Amino acid sequence: MVTVLTERGEAEVGGRSEGDALWLSGADAERATGWVLKPEGFCFGEICVPLPRGRENEFAKGGEVNMAALWRHMHRPAVHSAKGDVWMLGEGAADRGAALANLEAPDFTLPDLDGKLHALSETRGKKVFLTTWASW
């Protein structure tokens, strides 16, 4: 089993690490990342990334897909633990930069002191001051 961490969350999948390669079944890759291998390349919804010609075996072979190779091809970080049992497939710097440029925080929901849930999206269009704290 391999633990895959992405912006979508954490997924425990059957897979194997080979050095800097993360080989998953197509179903596990889709469950962990949302990306699907199609004839036109790897697709996430309507967005498709074609495989480089002549390098198809680096990305897919024998019914498995190398998600680390796809991530690096998209200029996103893909790192793993020393044992290869935990992988982090991160968001690219360009995507993070674009999110920071518009100064719009991602939506989240938290309870107030009475337990009532409030989503940040409820305040869109209003000025909001966000502050965080951590004990470390």
Z-matrix of the N, CA and C atoms (Angstrom, degrees):
N
C 1 1.452
C 2 1.529 1 109.80
N 3 1.323 2 114.29 1 147.09
C 4 1.458 3 121.88 2 179.36
C 5 1.529 4 107.58 3 -129.31
N 6 1.321 5 116.57 4 138.25
C 7 1.461 6 121.81 5 174.11
C 8 1.521 7 107.79 6 -96.96
N 9 1.332 8 116.14 7 125.40
C 10 1.462 9 121.85 8 179.67
C 11 1.523 10 107.87 9 -114.90
N 12 1.331 11 115.66 10 124.40
C 13 1.460 12 122.43 11 178.69
C 14 1.523 13 108.85 12 -108.22
N 15 1.321 14 117.10 13 125.70
C 16 1.464 15 122.61 14 176.79
C 17 1.519 16 108.21 15 -137.93
N 18 1.333 17 116.39 16 179.06
C 19 1.457 18 119.65 17 175.80
C 20 1.525 19 110.99 18 -64.57
N 21 1.330 20 117.99 19 -17.05
C 22 1.465 21 122.36 20 176.69
C 23 1.519 22 112.07 21 -78.91
N 24 1.335 23 117.14 22 -16.65
C 25 1.461 24 121.31 23 -178.88
C 26 1.522 25 111.29 24 127.39
N 27 1.310 26 115.46 25 -155.86
C 28 1.466 27 123.24 26 -176.23
C 29 1.516 28 109.55 27 -109.32
N 30 1.342 29 116.81 28 137.50
C 31 1.459 30 121.12 29 177.38
C 32 1.522 31 109.47 30 -136.00
N 33 1.325 32 115.49 31 133.17
C 34 1.463 33 121.79 32 172.93
C 35 1.518 34 106.46 33 -95.31
N 36 1.322 35 116.56 34 119.44
C 37 1.462 36 120.51 35 -175.50
C 38 1.519 37 110.25 36 -133.44
N 39 1.320 38 115.24 37 158.04
C 40 1.452 39 120.21 38 170.75
C 41 1.518 40 106.74 39 -79.55
N 42 1.270 41 117.25 40 129.74
C 43 1.456 42 120.17 41 -178.78
C 44 1.510 43 109.42 42 -173.25
N 45 1.310 44 114.83 43 -179.47
C 46 1.458 45 118.45 44 179.30
C 47 1.521 46 109.53 45 -147.11
N 48 1.313 47 113.54 46 146.45
C 49 1.458 48 121.52 47 176.11
C 50 1.512 49 108.39 48 -101.60
N 51 1.310 50 115.38 49 135.97
C 52 1.466 51 122.30 50 172.23
C 53 1.514 52 106.61 51 -130.79
N 54 1.324 53 117.09 52 92.62
C 55 1.455 54 120.12 53 -175.60
C 56 1.506 55 109.93 54 64.66
N 57 1.331 56 116.82 55 -119.36
C 58 1.458 57 121.61 56 179.06
C 59 1.527 58 112.50 57 -97.33
N 60 1.323 59 117.31 58 19.96
C 61 1.466 60 121.99 59 178.21
C 62 1.525 61 109.49 60 -108.15
N 63 1.317 62 116.73 61 139.73
C 64 1.462 63 123.34 62 175.72
C 65 1.526 64 107.75 63 -119.21
N 66 1.317 65 116.46 64 102.81
C 67 1.462 66 122.01 65 -178.00
C 68 1.518 67 109.92 66 -95.56
N 69 1.349 68 115.55 67 121.59
C 70 1.462 69 122.86 68 178.59
C 71 1.517 70 109.80 69 -127.91
N 72 1.324 71 116.43 70 155.00
C 73 1.461 72 118.86 71 170.31
C 74 1.520 73 107.76 72 -65.61
N 75 1.316 74 116.61 73 159.38
C 76 1.463 75 119.95 74 178.62
C 77 1.518 76 112.13 75 -58.51
N 78 1.341 77 116.66 76 -39.70
C 79 1.466 78 120.49 77 -179.44
C 80 1.526 79 111.00 78 -66.69
N 81 1.344 80 117.07 79 -42.75
C 82 1.463 81 119.77 80 178.91
C 83 1.527 82 111.60 81 -67.25
N 84 1.331 83 116.95 82 -37.35
C 85 1.467 84 120.52 83 178.15
C 86 1.523 85 110.20 84 -62.69
N 87 1.316 86 116.80 85 -43.33
C 88 1.460 87 120.20 86 179.16
C 89 1.530 88 111.01 87 -66.00
N 90 1.326 89 117.11 88 -41.67
C 91 1.461 90 120.58 89 -179.56
C 92 1.529 91 111.24 90 -64.75
N 93 1.329 92 116.94 91 -39.40
C 94 1.460 93 120.50 92 -176.78
C 95 1.522 94 113.30 93 -79.82
N 96 1.339 95 117.25 94 -34.37
C 97 1.462 96 119.83 95 -171.41
C 98 1.525 97 114.97 96 -123.36
N 99 1.324 98 117.71 97 -21.01
C 100 1.461 99 120.79 98 -175.11
C 101 1.518 100 113.52 99 88.54
N 102 1.337 101 118.13 100 -7.15
C 103 1.464 102 122.24 101 -179.95
C 104 1.526 103 110.27 102 -87.86
N 105 1.347 104 115.61 103 139.42
C 106 1.461 105 122.74 104 -177.50
C 107 1.524 106 108.55 105 -126.99
N 108 1.344 107 116.71 106 136.91
C 109 1.465 108 120.42 107 175.43
C 110 1.522 109 108.96 108 -83.22
N 111 1.338 110 115.93 109 122.44
C 112 1.463 111 123.51 110 178.32
C 113 1.516 112 107.98 111 -126.54
N 114 1.326 113 118.68 112 170.76
C 115 1.466 114 119.81 113 179.29
C 116 1.526 115 113.70 114 -56.38
N 117 1.349 116 118.03 115 -30.09
C 118 1.458 117 120.92 116 -179.14
C 119 1.523 118 113.15 117 -83.98
N 120 1.340 119 117.83 118 -6.06
C 121 1.460 120 122.52 119 179.28
C 122 1.513 121 109.99 120 130.75
N 123 1.335 122 117.14 121 -161.58
C 124 1.460 123 121.51 122 175.72
C 125 1.518 124 108.09 123 -81.20
N 126 1.338 125 116.07 124 132.15
C 127 1.458 126 120.23 125 -176.77
C 128 1.521 127 110.89 126 -127.30
N 129 1.332 128 114.46 127 140.92
C 130 1.462 129 123.73 128 173.11
C 131 1.515 130 105.13 129 -124.56
N 132 1.321 131 116.02 130 100.00
C 133 1.462 132 119.56 131 -173.07
C 134 1.518 133 109.38 132 64.27
N 135 1.319 134 116.46 133 -124.71
C 136 1.466 135 121.95 134 -179.19
C 137 1.530 136 113.29 135 -87.27
N 138 1.325 137 116.94 136 -8.89
C 139 1.469 138 121.23 137 -177.91
C 140 1.523 139 108.90 138 -90.14
N 141 1.340 140 116.59 139 126.06
C 142 1.465 141 121.10 140 178.85
C 143 1.525 142 110.12 141 -125.08
N 144 1.334 143 115.56 142 140.89
C 145 1.459 144 123.13 143 177.49
C 146 1.519 145 107.21 144 -115.52
N 147 1.345 146 118.41 145 111.25
C 148 1.463 147 120.12 146 -179.76
C 149 1.528 148 111.37 147 -66.36
N 150 1.315 149 116.08 148 148.96
C 151 1.464 150 121.20 149 175.26
C 152 1.524 151 109.06 150 -77.85
N 153 1.327 152 117.68 151 141.10
C 154 1.465 153 119.64 152 177.73
C 155 1.536 154 110.64 153 -63.38
N 156 1.319 155 116.61 154 133.25
C 157 1.461 156 120.94 155 -179.69
C 158 1.525 157 110.57 156 -61.23
N 159 1.323 158 114.13 157 136.49
C 160 1.454 159 120.43 158 178.76
C 161 1.519 160 113.68 159 82.95
N 162 1.328 161 117.51 160 -6.66
C 163 1.468 162 121.31 161 -179.25
C 164 1.531 163 111.58 162 -120.19
N 165 1.318 164 117.07 163 17.01
C 166 1.458 165 120.92 164 -175.63
C 167 1.530 166 112.95 165 -55.97
N 168 1.350 167 117.98 166 -36.54
C 169 1.465 168 121.02 167 -178.51
C 170 1.523 169 113.37 168 -67.72
N 171 1.327 170 117.91 169 -17.59
C 172 1.464 171 120.55 170 174.62
C 173 1.527 172 110.88 171 -72.08
N 174 1.334 173 116.85 172 -23.55
C 175 1.457 174 122.36 173 -173.92
C 176 1.523 175 113.81 174 -106.91
N 177 1.313 176 117.68 175 -30.60
C 178 1.463 177 120.95 176 -176.91
C 179 1.526 178 110.07 177 -154.27
N 180 1.345 179 114.56 178 134.26
C 181 1.467 180 120.14 179 173.45
C 182 1.516 181 109.01 180 -166.33
N 183 1.311 182 115.14 181 145.09
C 184 1.460 183 121.11 182 176.45
C 185 1.520 184 114.55 183 57.34
N 186 1.311 185 118.16 184 34.45
C 187 1.461 186 120.92 185 179.38
C 188 1.516 187 114.53 186 79.85
N 189 1.331 188 117.86 187 4.31
C 190 1.453 189 121.61 188 178.73
C 191 1.524 190 110.26 189 -115.10
N 192 1.318 191 115.58 190 157.18
C 193 1.464 192 121.31 191 177.57
C 194 1.521 193 109.01 192 -125.10
N 195 1.323 194 115.59 193 144.24
C 196 1.460 195 122.45 194 179.29
C 197 1.523 196 108.09 195 -96.65
N 198 1.326 197 115.99 196 95.80
C 199 1.456 198 120.19 197 -176.22
C 200 1.527 199 112.11 198 -68.88
N 201 1.326 200 117.88 199 -31.05
C 202 1.470 201 119.75 200 178.03
C 203 1.525 202 110.09 201 -65.17
N 204 1.322 203 117.34 202 -39.39
C 205 1.468 204 120.39 203 178.65
C 206 1.525 205 110.50 204 -64.53
N 207 1.332 206 117.28 205 -41.72
C 208 1.465 207 120.12 206 177.33
C 209 1.518 208 109.95 207 -61.91
N 210 1.327 209 117.15 208 -46.27
C 211 1.465 210 120.24 209 -178.14
C 212 1.520 211 111.04 210 -58.96
N 213 1.323 212 116.09 211 -46.23
C 214 1.469 213 119.00 212 -179.31
C 215 1.524 214 111.03 213 -67.44
N 216 1.327 215 117.22 214 -35.30
C 217 1.466 216 121.57 215 177.16
C 218 1.532 217 110.22 216 -61.19
N 219 1.330 218 116.65 217 -32.19
C 220 1.463 219 121.48 218 179.38
C 221 1.531 220 111.59 219 -89.56
N 222 1.338 221 117.18 220 10.80
C 223 1.471 222 123.03 221 179.84
C 224 1.520 223 111.93 222 59.98
N 225 1.319 224 115.07 223 43.14
C 226 1.458 225 122.44 224 175.95
C 227 1.525 226 108.31 225 -118.04
N 228 1.325 227 118.32 226 150.18
C 229 1.458 228 119.97 227 179.90
C 230 1.529 229 112.16 228 -73.63
N 231 1.329 230 115.65 229 138.54
C 232 1.465 231 123.70 230 174.83
C 233 1.523 232 106.59 231 -136.10
N 234 1.323 233 116.30 232 109.08
C 235 1.463 234 120.91 233 -177.72
C 236 1.526 235 109.07 234 -128.79
N 237 1.340 236 114.69 235 159.28
C 238 1.465 237 118.93 236 -177.31
C 239 1.519 238 110.80 237 -141.53
N 240 1.323 239 114.52 238 162.29
C 241 1.460 240 121.06 239 176.29
C 242 1.525 241 108.70 240 -70.26
N 243 1.320 242 115.90 241 167.05
C 244 1.467 243 120.74 242 -179.22
C 245 1.526 244 111.42 243 -58.81
N 246 1.334 245 117.90 244 -36.62
C 247 1.468 246 121.11 245 179.61
C 248 1.528 247 112.32 246 -82.67
N 249 1.326 248 117.52 247 -12.17
C 250 1.461 249 120.75 248 -179.02
C 251 1.511 250 114.06 249 77.16
N 252 1.345 251 116.68 250 14.47
C 253 1.460 252 119.24 251 -178.94
C 254 1.528 253 113.30 252 -93.47
N 255 1.340 254 116.85 253 -8.61
C 256 1.468 255 121.91 254 176.20
C 257 1.526 256 107.60 255 -131.30
N 258 1.327 257 115.76 256 128.51
C 259 1.468 258 122.49 257 179.45
C 260 1.515 259 109.26 258 -123.59
N 261 1.328 260 116.23 259 142.70
C 262 1.455 261 122.60 260 172.62
C 263 1.515 262 107.29 261 -119.14
N 264 1.317 263 115.51 262 118.91
C 265 1.460 264 122.71 263 176.95
C 266 1.526 265 105.80 264 -108.52
N 267 1.330 266 116.02 265 102.63
C 268 1.453 267 121.22 266 -169.92
C 269 1.511 268 114.86 267 -92.52
N 270 1.305 269 113.27 268 174.13
C 271 1.456 270 122.28 269 176.82
C 272 1.526 271 108.41 270 -82.88
N 273 1.302 272 117.03 271 144.30
C 274 1.455 273 121.31 272 -178.67
C 275 1.517 274 112.94 273 -71.61
N 276 1.327 275 115.57 274 155.69
C 277 1.461 276 121.24 275 -179.29
C 278 1.531 277 111.49 276 -61.10
N 279 1.324 278 117.87 277 -36.91
C 280 1.465 279 120.38 278 179.62
C 281 1.525 280 111.00 279 -64.05
N 282 1.336 281 117.19 280 -40.54
C 283 1.462 282 120.86 281 178.40
C 284 1.524 283 110.98 282 -65.88
N 285 1.332 284 117.00 283 -43.08
C 286 1.465 285 120.64 284 178.39
C 287 1.521 286 110.58 285 -64.58
N 288 1.337 287 116.41 286 -40.39
C 289 1.459 288 120.63 287 178.99
C 290 1.514 289 112.03 288 -62.83
N 291 1.323 290 116.44 289 -40.97
C 292 1.467 291 120.32 290 179.07
C 293 1.527 292 110.58 291 -64.99
N 294 1.334 293 116.84 292 -39.29
C 295 1.458 294 120.03 293 178.84
C 296 1.528 295 110.41 294 -65.60
N 297 1.322 296 117.76 295 -39.31
C 298 1.461 297 120.52 296 178.62
C 299 1.521 298 111.86 297 -69.80
N 300 1.323 299 116.78 298 -33.96
C 301 1.464 300 120.57 299 -177.44
C 302 1.523 301 112.28 300 -63.52
N 303 1.335 302 117.54 301 -33.64
C 304 1.461 303 118.27 302 -178.48
C 305 1.528 304 112.64 303 -89.70
N 306 1.333 305 117.18 304 -4.07
C 307 1.459 306 123.28 305 177.59
C 308 1.525 307 113.44 306 55.06
N 309 1.321 308 117.51 307 28.71
C 310 1.456 309 120.83 308 178.26
C 311 1.525 310 108.36 309 -105.01
N 312 1.310 311 116.24 310 118.37
C 313 1.463 312 120.80 311 179.84
C 314 1.522 313 109.77 312 -71.32
N 315 1.317 314 117.79 313 146.06
C 316 1.461 315 119.70 314 175.70
C 317 1.528 316 110.12 315 -65.35
N 318 1.310 317 116.45 316 152.13
C 319 1.461 318 120.17 317 -178.36
C 320 1.529 319 110.28 318 -70.26
N 321 1.304 320 116.37 319 143.57
C 322 1.466 321 122.94 320 173.65
C 323 1.513 322 107.94 321 -152.25
N 324 1.326 323 115.62 322 162.56
C 325 1.454 324 121.47 323 -179.37
C 326 1.530 325 108.45 324 -127.88
N 327 1.332 326 115.77 325 132.85
C 328 1.465 327 122.28 326 178.77
C 329 1.522 328 109.83 327 -137.15
N 330 1.323 329 116.79 328 151.67
C 331 1.475 330 118.87 329 177.51
C 332 1.522 331 111.54 330 -83.32
N 333 1.354 332 115.17 331 150.73
C 334 1.466 333 118.83 332 171.35
C 335 1.524 334 108.11 333 -86.42
N 336 1.338 335 117.90 334 -172.87
C 337 1.455 336 120.95 335 -176.71
C 338 1.524 337 113.45 336 -64.72
N 339 1.335 338 116.84 337 -21.85
C 340 1.467 339 121.20 338 178.13
C 341 1.530 340 112.22 339 -91.76
N 342 1.333 341 117.05 340 -0.30
C 343 1.459 342 120.75 341 178.98
C 344 1.519 343 114.60 342 90.74
N 345 1.330 344 117.35 343 -2.16
C 346 1.467 345 120.58 344 179.05
C 347 1.529 346 108.72 345 -75.28
N 348 1.354 347 116.28 346 131.93
C 349 1.459 348 120.89 347 -178.47
C 350 1.522 349 111.30 348 -80.18
N 351 1.331 350 114.93 349 140.31
C 352 1.465 351 122.04 350 176.98
C 353 1.522 352 107.88 351 -132.52
N 354 1.323 353 116.52 352 132.84
C 355 1.460 354 122.08 353 178.09
C 356 1.524 355 109.43 354 -102.45
N 357 1.309 356 115.87 355 142.75
C 358 1.467 357 119.75 356 177.43
C 359 1.526 358 110.68 357 -59.01
N 360 1.333 359 116.87 358 -34.84
C 361 1.468 360 120.48 359 -178.60
C 362 1.529 361 112.36 360 -60.44
N 363 1.328 362 117.94 361 -20.61
C 364 1.469 363 120.95 362 177.61
C 365 1.529 364 111.67 363 -66.01
N 366 1.324 365 116.82 364 -19.39
C 367 1.465 366 120.76 365 -176.41
C 368 1.527 367 112.73 366 -103.79
N 369 1.309 368 118.42 367 7.00
C 370 1.470 369 120.46 368 -178.58
C 371 1.515 370 109.73 369 -54.59
N 372 1.331 371 115.04 370 136.45
C 373 1.457 372 121.21 371 -178.33
C 374 1.516 373 113.43 372 90.57
N 375 1.327 374 116.97 373 -7.23
C 376 1.459 375 121.73 374 178.11
C 377 1.520 376 108.69 375 -113.11
N 378 1.319 377 116.27 376 155.37
C 379 1.463 378 119.93 377 175.20
C 380 1.522 379 108.73 378 -75.06
N 381 1.333 380 115.33 379 133.06
C 382 1.458 381 121.46 380 -178.19
C 383 1.520 382 108.39 381 -134.09
N 384 1.318 383 116.27 382 135.42
C 385 1.456 384 120.64 383 174.89
C 386 1.518 385 107.45 384 -104.55
N 387 1.334 386 116.59 385 120.20
C 388 1.455 387 121.66 386 178.31
C 389 1.531 388 108.55 387 -108.05
N 390 1.297 389 116.05 388 133.97
C 391 1.452 390 120.31 389 174.21
C 392 1.507 391 108.34 390 -136.24
N 393 1.301 392 116.44 391 149.10
C 394 1.463 393 120.79 392 179.60
C 395 1.512 394 108.92 393 -130.23
N 396 1.309 395 114.96 394 164.53
C 397 1.438 396 121.46 395 178.97
C 398 1.521 397 108.00 396 -148.37
N 399 1.294 398 116.53 397 143.83
C 400 1.454 399 121.78 398 175.06
C 401 1.518 400 108.88 399 -139.37
N 402 1.304 401 116.63 400 146.78
C 403 1.460 402 120.98 401 -176.50
C 404 1.524 403 113.46 402 -80.20
N 405 1.308 404 117.61 403 -14.75
C 406 1.457 405 117.82 404 -177.67
C 407 1.489 406 109.41 405 -82.52
